[in-house]
Structure formats: structure tokens, C-alpha cells
Amino acid sequence: MSAPSDFADQALAALASHPALVAPVDQHAATLRALLAAQGPVTTETVRAYRDGLATTALATGWRPRPALPPDEETLRLLAATWLLTTLTPGPASP
């Protein structure tokens, strides 16, 4: 994975082709939204920064994306952040 945005395309394709992933990813996304909201406005910028930091840390500790199901914890968290990004509009904070 060269960048978190590369993972985003793969992540959204995985969700489209594996409907069973939707529920756990949605739950992780809700948790992430609540976590970020406790720290301030939830914006595309804050979610992108979280996702990019998560990916950087995971890669630095040896994690690599894997196509196997069920996804590992890092993959689920990255999927959730990517999904959450698709629900936000760029610009001002979302409610």
C-alpha cells in the first residue's frame, strides 16, 4: 500500500463485494465518529488525519493489507475511517 488513499479504493471495493463486512465496519465507523466528536468537530480533515495516522503507524509496526476474511483489527479500523469519509462532505464540521 503506497498511501491510505490507495487503500480507500480497495476498501470500498471490499465493502461492495462482501456485504457481511458492512455491519462491523458501520459499528467501527460509529465508534470512530464518537471518539473524534469527543475531541472536536468531525470533518473530512479530522477523519483523514486519523486514517492516515493509523495507516502510517500500522505500516511502521509491520502490518500489511491482506485480502483474507475476516479482516484484522487494523483493516477494520481503516475500512471504518474510509467509509466514514464517504459520509462526510468536505468543508465545515459535520453534525
Residue, then its C-alpha position, 0 to 999 in steps of 0.5 A: m500500500s503506497a498511501p491510505s488513499d490507495f487503500a480507500d479504493q480497495a476498501l470500498a471495493a471490499l465493502a461492495s463485494h462482501p456485504a457481511l463486512v458492512a455491519p462491523v465496519d458501520q459499528h467501527a465507523a460509529t465508534l470512530r465518529a464518537l471518539l473524534a466528536a469527543q475531541g472536536p468537530v468531525t470533518t473530512e480533515t479530522v477523519r483523514a488525519y486519523r486514517d492516515g495516522l493509523a495507516t502510517t503507524a500500522l505500516a511502521t509496526g509491520w502490518r500489511p493489507r491482506p485480502a483474507l476474511p475476516p479482516d484484522e483489527e487494523t483493516l477494520r479500523l481503516l475500512a471504518a475511517t474510509w467509509l466514514l469519509t464517504t459520509l462526510t462532505p468536505g468543508p465545515a464540521s459535520p453534525 
